[in-house]
């Protein structure tokens, strides 16, 4: 009788070990899939950030170029002519007929 109890306890403990191992495997698998999804999202966010950074660097270069261009005499003269209609004293301006 004592042998039967030990065998049944042994069978129950083996079944519990298998169930516990299966649960652990399920939890690990679920966490792996969740982490894979987070990894994909992080990579997409990283690519987006790299693209944004590249655009901003290009924009900064354009602004720096414009800043240097605005300091030139030609830019100042062109702006004065276009916006304010200014000319040099000895300059003759021809306007197209309307």
URQUI-V72551 format. One record per helix or strand. SS is the DSSP state (@ for helix, = for strand). FROM is the first residue (numbers start at 1). TO is the last residue. Records with the same first field share a line. If there is no record, write none. Layout:
SS=FROM-TO + FROM-TO
//
This chain:
@=2-70 + 73-84
//
